[in-house]
Amino acid sequence: MTTRTLGTQGLTVSTIGLGLMGMSHAYGTPEQRDLRESIATIHRAIE
């Protein structure tokens, strides 16, 4: 995995990110969001 240093405190982060705002309260009602699908997406990204 490619990483880089973020800021001046030496925090190392991946250069690839996963945007999750679409899984938040900002998009649709709780009934419209599928919690299982959201969790599966996160697990798949970790792989």
mmCIF file as gemmi writes it, N, C-alpha and C atoms, coordinates in Angstrom:
data_model
loop_
_atom_site.group_PDB
_atom_site.id
_atom_site.type_symbol
_atom_site.label_atom_id
_atom_site.label_alt_id
_atom_site.label_comp_id
_atom_site.label_asym_id
_atom_site.label_entity_id
_atom_site.label_seq_id
_atom_site.pdbx_PDB_ins_code
_atom_site.Cartn_x
_atom_site.Cartn_y
_atom_site.Cartn_z
_atom_site.occupancy
_atom_site.B_iso_or_equiv
_atom_site.pdbx_formal_charge
_atom_site.auth_seq_id
_atom_site.auth_asym_id
_atom_site.pdbx_PDB_model_num
ATOM 1 N N . MET Axp A 1 ? 0.853 -1.177 0 1 0 ? 1 A 1
ATOM 2 C CA . MET Axp A 1 ? 0 0 0 1 0 ? 1 A 1
ATOM 3 C C . MET Axp A 1 ? 0.898 1.238 0 1 0 ? 1 A 1
ATOM 4 N N . THR Axp A 2 ? 0.558 2.163 -0.833 1 0 ? 2 A 1
ATOM 5 C CA . THR Axp A 2 ? 1.295 3.418 -0.901 1 0 ? 2 A 1
ATOM 6 C C . THR Axp A 2 ? 0.817 4.334 0.215 1 0 ? 2 A 1
ATOM 7 N N . THR Axp A 3 ? 1.77 4.939 0.93 1 0 ? 3 A 1
ATOM 8 C CA . THR Axp A 3 ? 1.429 5.847 2.031 1 0 ? 3 A 1
ATOM 9 C C . THR Axp A 3 ? 2.164 7.162 1.856 1 0 ? 3 A 1
ATOM 10 N N . ARG Axp A 4 ? 1.722 8.122 2.64 1 0 ? 4 A 1
ATOM 11 C CA . ARG Axp A 4 ? 2.42 9.408 2.686 1 0 ? 4 A 1
ATOM 12 C C . ARG Axp A 4 ? 2.25 9.996 4.075 1 0 ? 4 A 1
ATOM 13 N N . THR Axp A 5 ? 3.087 10.942 4.402 1 0 ? 5 A 1
ATOM 14 C CA . THR Axp A 5 ? 3.01 11.609 5.693 1 0 ? 5 A 1
ATOM 15 C C . THR Axp A 5 ? 2.036 12.771 5.586 1 0 ? 5 A 1
ATOM 16 N N . LEU Axp A 6 ? 1.126 12.846 6.541 1 0 ? 6 A 1
ATOM 17 C CA . LEU Axp A 6 ? 0.108 13.891 6.563 1 0 ? 6 A 1
ATOM 18 C C . LEU Axp A 6 ? 0.441 14.888 7.669 1 0 ? 6 A 1
ATOM 19 N N . GLY Axp A 7 ? 0.542 16.138 7.304 1 0 ? 7 A 1
ATOM 20 C CA . GLY Axp A 7 ? 0.822 17.171 8.299 1 0 ? 7 A 1
ATOM 21 C C . GLY Axp A 7 ? 2.262 17.138 8.782 1 0 ? 7 A 1
ATOM 22 N N . THR Axp A 8 ? 2.477 17.718 9.956 1 0 ? 8 A 1
ATOM 23 C CA . THR Axp A 8 ? 3.834 17.839 10.493 1 0 ? 8 A 1
ATOM 24 C C . THR Axp A 8 ? 4.08 16.956 11.705 1 0 ? 8 A 1
ATOM 25 N N . GLN Axp A 9 ? 3.089 16.161 12.103 1 0 ? 9 A 1
ATOM 26 C CA . GLN Axp A 9 ? 3.225 15.332 13.299 1 0 ? 9 A 1
ATOM 27 C C . GLN Axp A 9 ? 3.676 13.902 12.998 1 0 ? 9 A 1
ATOM 28 N N . GLY Axp A 10 ? 3.905 13.584 11.731 1 0 ? 10 A 1
ATOM 29 C CA . GLY Axp A 10 ? 4.403 12.268 11.367 1 0 ? 10 A 1
ATOM 30 C C . GLY Axp A 10 ? 3.336 11.209 11.15 1 0 ? 10 A 1
ATOM 31 N N . LEU Axp A 11 ? 2.075 11.617 11.041 1 0 ? 11 A 1
ATOM 32 C CA . LEU Axp A 11 ? 0.99 10.67 10.795 1 0 ? 11 A 1
ATOM 33 C C . LEU Axp A 11 ? 1.109 10.114 9.383 1 0 ? 11 A 1
ATOM 34 N N . THR Axp A 12 ? 1.151 8.795 9.262 1 0 ? 12 A 1
ATOM 35 C CA . THR Axp A 12 ? 1.245 8.141 7.959 1 0 ? 12 A 1
ATOM 36 C C . THR Axp A 12 ? -0.134 7.646 7.557 1 0 ? 12 A 1
ATOM 37 N N . VAL Axp A 13 ? -0.549 7.985 6.346 1 0 ? 13 A 1
ATOM 38 C CA . VAL Axp A 13 ? -1.876 7.605 5.856 1 0 ? 13 A 1
ATOM 39 C C . VAL Axp A 13 ? -1.753 6.991 4.466 1 0 ? 13 A 1
ATOM 40 N N . SER Axp A 14 ? -2.772 6.22 4.092 1 0 ? 14 A 1
ATOM 41 C CA . SER Axp A 14 ? -2.852 5.649 2.755 1 0 ? 14 A 1
ATOM 42 C C . SER Axp A 14 ? -3.115 6.765 1.75 1 0 ? 14 A 1
ATOM 43 N N . THR Axp A 15 ? -2.605 6.602 0.554 1 0 ? 15 A 1
ATOM 44 C CA . THR Axp A 15 ? -2.874 7.606 -0.482 1 0 ? 15 A 1
ATOM 45 C C . THR Axp A 15 ? -4.245 7.408 -1.111 1 0 ? 15 A 1
ATOM 46 N N . ILE Axp A 16 ? -4.887 6.28 -0.823 1 0 ? 16 A 1
ATOM 47 C CA . ILE Axp A 16 ? -6.232 6.011 -1.339 1 0 ? 16 A 1
ATOM 48 C C . ILE Axp A 16 ? -7.225 6.162 -0.2 1 0 ? 16 A 1
ATOM 49 N N . GLY Axp A 17 ? -8.32 6.862 -0.455 1 0 ? 17 A 1
ATOM 50 C CA . GLY Axp A 17 ? -9.348 7.048 0.562 1 0 ? 17 A 1
ATOM 51 C C . GLY Axp A 17 ? -10.691 6.519 0.083 1 0 ? 17 A 1
ATOM 52 N N . LEU Axp A 18 ? -11.608 6.385 1.025 1 0 ? 18 A 1
ATOM 53 C CA . LEU Axp A 18 ? -12.959 5.932 0.707 1 0 ? 18 A 1
ATOM 54 C C . LEU Axp A 18 ? -13.93 6.982 1.218 1 0 ? 18 A 1
ATOM 55 N N . GLY Axp A 19 ? -14.61 7.664 0.305 1 0 ? 19 A 1
ATOM 56 C CA . GLY Axp A 19 ? -15.6 8.662 0.7 1 0 ? 19 A 1
ATOM 57 C C . GLY Axp A 19 ? -16.867 7.991 1.208 1 0 ? 19 A 1
ATOM 58 N N . LEU Axp A 20 ? -17.298 8.37 2.396 1 0 ? 20 A 1
ATOM 59 C CA . LEU Axp A 20 ? -18.452 7.72 3.019 1 0 ? 20 A 1
ATOM 60 C C . LEU Axp A 20 ? -19.617 8.67 3.276 1 0 ? 20 A 1
ATOM 61 N N . MET Axp A 21 ? -19.535 9.883 2.768 1 0 ? 21 A 1
ATOM 62 C CA . MET Axp A 21 ? -20.614 10.828 3.042 1 0 ? 21 A 1
ATOM 63 C C . MET Axp A 21 ? -21.958 10.321 2.523 1 0 ? 21 A 1
ATOM 64 N N . GLY Axp A 22 ? -21.943 9.565 1.43 1 0 ? 22 A 1
ATOM 65 C CA . GLY Axp A 22 ? -23.175 9.008 0.891 1 0 ? 22 A 1
ATOM 66 C C . GLY Axp A 22 ? -23.858 8.038 1.834 1 0 ? 22 A 1
ATOM 67 N N . MET Axp A 23 ? -23.14 7.569 2.838 1 0 ? 23 A 1
ATOM 68 C CA . MET Axp A 23 ? -23.711 6.663 3.836 1 0 ? 23 A 1
ATOM 69 C C . MET Axp A 23 ? -24.182 7.415 5.077 1 0 ? 23 A 1
ATOM 70 N N . SER Axp A 24 ? -24.088 8.721 5.06 1 0 ? 24 A 1
ATOM 71 C CA . SER Axp A 24 ? -24.414 9.522 6.236 1 0 ? 24 A 1
ATOM 72 C C . SER Axp A 24 ? -25.853 10.031 6.205 1 0 ? 24 A 1
ATOM 73 N N . HIS Axp A 25 ? -26.213 10.746 7.254 1 0 ? 25 A 1
ATOM 74 C CA . HIS Axp A 25 ? -27.558 11.333 7.362 1 0 ? 25 A 1
ATOM 75 C C . HIS Axp A 25 ? -27.807 12.387 6.289 1 0 ? 25 A 1
ATOM 76 N N . ALA Axp A 26 ? -26.748 12.854 5.641 1 0 ? 26 A 1
ATOM 77 C CA . ALA Axp A 26 ? -26.89 13.92 4.65 1 0 ? 26 A 1
ATOM 78 C C . ALA Axp A 26 ? -27.563 13.443 3.357 1 0 ? 26 A 1
ATOM 79 N N . TYR Axp A 27 ? -27.647 12.124 3.178 1 0 ? 27 A 1
ATOM 80 C CA . TYR Axp A 27 ? -28.204 11.573 1.942 1 0 ? 27 A 1
ATOM 81 C C . TYR Axp A 27 ? -29.382 10.662 2.248 1 0 ? 27 A 1
ATOM 82 N N . GLY Axp A 28 ? -30.575 11.167 2.072 1 0 ? 28 A 1
ATOM 83 C CA . GLY Axp A 28 ? -31.774 10.343 2.22 1 0 ? 28 A 1
ATOM 84 C C . GLY Axp A 28 ? -32.176 10.088 3.662 1 0 ? 28 A 1
ATOM 85 N N . THR Axp A 29 ? -33.244 9.358 3.794 1 0 ? 29 A 1
ATOM 86 C CA . THR Axp A 29 ? -33.772 9.018 5.115 1 0 ? 29 A 1
ATOM 87 C C . THR Axp A 29 ? -33.141 7.711 5.583 1 0 ? 29 A 1
ATOM 88 N N . PRO Axp A 30 ? -33.219 7.429 6.886 1 0 ? 30 A 1
ATOM 89 C CA . PRO Axp A 30 ? -32.675 6.149 7.376 1 0 ? 30 A 1
ATOM 90 C C . PRO Axp A 30 ? -33.27 4.943 6.651 1 0 ? 30 A 1
ATOM 91 N N . GLU Axp A 31 ? -34.523 5.052 6.247 1 0 ? 31 A 1
ATOM 92 C CA . GLU Axp A 31 ? -35.163 3.947 5.537 1 0 ? 31 A 1
ATOM 93 C C . GLU Axp A 31 ? -34.558 3.73 4.153 1 0 ? 31 A 1
ATOM 94 N N . GLN Axp A 32 ? -34.026 4.798 3.562 1 0 ? 32 A 1
ATOM 95 C CA . GLN Axp A 32 ? -33.455 4.707 2.216 1 0 ? 32 A 1
ATOM 96 C C . GLN Axp A 32 ? -32.018 4.187 2.234 1 0 ? 32 A 1
ATOM 97 N N . ARG Axp A 33 ? -31.361 4.286 3.371 1 0 ? 33 A 1
ATOM 98 C CA . ARG Axp A 33 ? -29.983 3.812 3.477 1 0 ? 33 A 1
ATOM 99 C C . ARG Axp A 33 ? -29.991 2.362 3.943 1 0 ? 33 A 1
ATOM 100 N N . ASP Axp A 34 ? -29.146 1.556 3.356 1 0 ? 34 A 1
ATOM 101 C CA . ASP Axp A 34 ? -29.058 0.143 3.696 1 0 ? 34 A 1
ATOM 102 C C . ASP Axp A 34 ? -27.825 -0.066 4.575 1 0 ? 34 A 1
ATOM 103 N N . LEU Axp A 35 ? -28.044 -0.258 5.876 1 0 ? 35 A 1
ATOM 104 C CA . LEU Axp A 35 ? -26.944 -0.398 6.824 1 0 ? 35 A 1
ATOM 105 C C . LEU Axp A 35 ? -26.061 -1.6 6.478 1 0 ? 35 A 1
ATOM 106 N N . ARG Axp A 36 ? -26.668 -2.703 6.107 1 0 ? 36 A 1
ATOM 107 C CA . ARG Axp A 36 ? -25.878 -3.898 5.765 1 0 ? 36 A 1
ATOM 108 C C . ARG Axp A 36 ? -24.987 -3.646 4.555 1 0 ? 36 A 1
ATOM 109 N N . GLU Axp A 37 ? -25.536 -2.96 3.569 1 0 ? 37 A 1
ATOM 110 C CA . GLU Axp A 37 ? -24.738 -2.652 2.376 1 0 ? 37 A 1
ATOM 111 C C . GLU Axp A 37 ? -23.599 -1.696 2.721 1 0 ? 37 A 1
ATOM 112 N N . SER Axp A 38 ? -23.868 -0.731 3.578 1 0 ? 38 A 1
ATOM 113 C CA . SER Axp A 38 ? -22.827 0.212 3.993 1 0 ? 38 A 1
ATOM 114 C C . SER Axp A 38 ? -21.696 -0.511 4.708 1 0 ? 38 A 1
ATOM 115 N N . ILE Axp A 39 ? -22.039 -1.394 5.63 1 0 ? 39 A 1
ATOM 116 C CA . ILE Axp A 39 ? -21.026 -2.141 6.376 1 0 ? 39 A 1
ATOM 117 C C . ILE Axp A 39 ? -20.248 -3.063 5.441 1 0 ? 39 A 1
ATOM 118 N N . ALA Axp A 40 ? -20.933 -3.702 4.507 1 0 ? 40 A 1
ATOM 119 C CA . ALA Axp A 40 ? -20.26 -4.574 3.54 1 0 ? 40 A 1
ATOM 120 C C . ALA Axp A 40 ? -19.276 -3.777 2.681 1 0 ? 40 A 1
ATOM 121 N N . THR Axp A 41 ? -19.646 -2.563 2.321 1 0 ? 41 A 1
ATOM 122 C CA . THR Axp A 41 ? -18.758 -1.704 1.528 1 0 ? 41 A 1
ATOM 123 C C . THR Axp A 41 ? -17.486 -1.396 2.299 1 0 ? 41 A 1
ATOM 124 N N . ILE Axp A 42 ? -17.629 -1.075 3.572 1 0 ? 42 A 1
ATOM 125 C CA . ILE Axp A 42 ? -16.461 -0.768 4.411 1 0 ? 42 A 1
ATOM 126 C C . ILE Axp A 42 ? -15.575 -2.005 4.56 1 0 ? 42 A 1
ATOM 127 N N . HIS Axp A 43 ? -16.178 -3.159 4.809 1 0 ? 43 A 1
ATOM 128 C CA . HIS Axp A 43 ? -15.391 -4.389 4.945 1 0 ? 43 A 1
ATOM 129 C C . HIS Axp A 43 ? -14.643 -4.704 3.655 1 0 ? 43 A 1
ATOM 130 N N . ARG Axp A 44 ? -15.295 -4.516 2.529 1 0 ? 44 A 1
ATOM 131 C CA . ARG Axp A 44 ? -14.659 -4.785 1.234 1 0 ? 44 A 1
ATOM 132 C C . ARG Axp A 44 ? -13.493 -3.828 0.993 1 0 ? 44 A 1
ATOM 133 N N . ALA Axp A 45 ? -13.651 -2.588 1.41 1 0 ? 45 A 1
ATOM 134 C CA . ALA Axp A 45 ? -12.573 -1.606 1.232 1 0 ? 45 A 1
ATOM 135 C C . ALA Axp A 45 ? -11.355 -1.969 2.081 1 0 ? 45 A 1
ATOM 136 N N . ILE Axp A 46 ? -11.593 -2.543 3.252 1 0 ? 46 A 1
ATOM 137 C CA . ILE Axp A 46 ? -10.488 -2.934 4.133 1 0 ? 46 A 1
ATOM 138 C C . ILE Axp A 46 ? -9.671 -4.058 3.506 1 0 ? 46 A 1
ATOM 139 N N . GLU Axp A 47 ? -10.359 -4.952 2.792 1 0 ? 47 A 1
ATOM 140 C CA . GLU Axp A 47 ? -9.65 -6.051 2.117 1 0 ? 47 A 1
ATOM 141 C C . GLU Axp A 47 ? -8.691 -5.478 1.104 1 0 ? 47 A 1
